[in-house]
Amino acid sequence: MATLHLAHWAVNLQHSTLPQSVLLAARRSLYNYIGCTIGGSNHPTVQKAQTALSPFFGPATSTLLGRHSKIDAQHAALLNGIASHVHDYDDTHLATIIHPTGPVASALLAYVEFQKEAVSGGELLTALTAGIETSCKLGLALWPSHYDVGWHITSTTGSIGAAVAVGKVMGLDAERMAHAIGIAATQATGLREMFGSDTKSFHPGRAAQNGLVAALLAREGFTSSSAALEAKRGWGNVLVSGGEPQLERFLGELGSVWEVERNAFKPFPCGIVCHPAMDGGIQLHGEVKGEVEGVEVRVHPLVLELTGKKTPRDGLEGKFSVFHGVAVALLFGKAGPAEYADGVVRDSKVVALRDKISATADEGLRADEAFVTVVLKDGTRLEKHVVHAIGSLEIPMTDEQLTEKFVDQCELVLGKEGARKASEGAWAIGDVGDVASAVKGL
């Protein structure tokens, strides 16, 4: 049975048996998460959520990353989860387009500070790995129909991943872990219709909160179905759209094929499918020496399906516009959080170039491949074929590039020296004896 198999695997997972490559991948995922969460902590979306919910905050136990303040664990999981995803800069499991670390780490860190017993960095990385593996294996079992019909797969799988991770730190036995899985599964959250609005980042935040609640309830003996994932009316069959969920196949790979090693990191804070075209635009930036007549972009069909907004109105919508992404890439030679500010999305020069961009879907291209052609007024044609985009598994971001990304976004919140210290602390968190003490400085 899928639910019990997952529960037993998670309970029996040991830090000492994890391959070093897996632990390194988990460490990089956690580091990237912390940077994205600090970077998003002062975003208006997060501020609106905090203002709306502040009358309901409980005892201050858990840190809001980037703010050096604490609130209750449930709301910390929610708000950190929102902050981690609001810039669309977080990690991506490319096989499913899941952003796995946000829901899992937001729940984990909130709980670790809440509980009294010290949790080591090694224990944290083990639990994080369990949660990421859970989310991604479940996503693979339902991919692609679950996503195609309109579910936001990051949050529908993320709540279960978060529950498994927190349950691991709690030391739940297999029976209670299975109940935690079921309680999380019944809280499926997230519709793709919300992309481009505040609610998209609410999804991983709510998934983190739901997973935390599920583990807390299960610890006290709160029950669910022991076949929550695989039953006829369980999570898999209800959430898949056509066909059969492949739960046994992918959960059977737990411990042998590690999805955390297939986690990728974004060089640009937007929908990952438009990164190849943006990469091409950045490479062409220095070659454009005259007035642009037009820009032709040829991309995988998923690019236009997910990021086809021709006239985005603000930064959140801009993250789902390959037209905006290519425009800022060509104009500025970069595309960081600053290039997705509302003012940049509405800037007359950006809008003018964006209007000159045409995009064509080509089913013969891979998802991380694109052709970008810039046509100048004098007839010059500048072309770039991006075979694999930076940030893909073929051209992964290095630790140095991850550090640059971390500091670049966190400087806007913490200042230069604060960002540097946070980066050092985030890289080291997997080695500390007490994670709660280390999180206070973030």
Secondary structure as UniProt FT lines:
FT   HELIX           2..12
FT   HELIX           15..17
FT   HELIX           20..40
FT   TURN            41..42
FT   HELIX           44..53
FT   HELIX           54..56
FT   STRAND          62..64
FT   TURN            65..68
FT   STRAND          69..71
FT   HELIX           73..85
FT   TURN            86..87
FT   STRAND          92..93
FT   TURN            94..97
FT   HELIX           101..114
FT   HELIX           121..142
FT   TURN            143..144
FT   HELIX           145..148
FT   TURN            149..150
FT   HELIX           153..170
FT   HELIX           174..185
FT   TURN            186..187
FT   HELIX           192..194
FT   TURN            195..196
FT   HELIX           198..219
FT   TURN            220..221
FT   TURN            226..230
FT   TURN            232..233
FT   HELIX           235..239
FT   HELIX           247..251
FT   TURN            252..256
FT   HELIX           259..262
FT   STRAND          263..264
FT   HELIX           272..274
FT   HELIX           275..284
FT   HELIX           285..287
FT   STRAND          292..299
FT   HELIX           301..307
FT   HELIX           315..318
FT   TURN            319..320
FT   HELIX           322..332
FT   HELIX           337..340
FT   HELIX           342..346
FT   HELIX           348..354
FT   TURN            355..356
FT   STRAND          357..361
FT   TURN            363..364
FT   TURN            367..368
FT   STRAND          370..376
FT   TURN            377..378
FT   STRAND          381..386
FT   TURN            390..391
FT   HELIX           399..428
FT   HELIX           429..431
FT   HELIX           435..439
FT   TURN            440..441
//
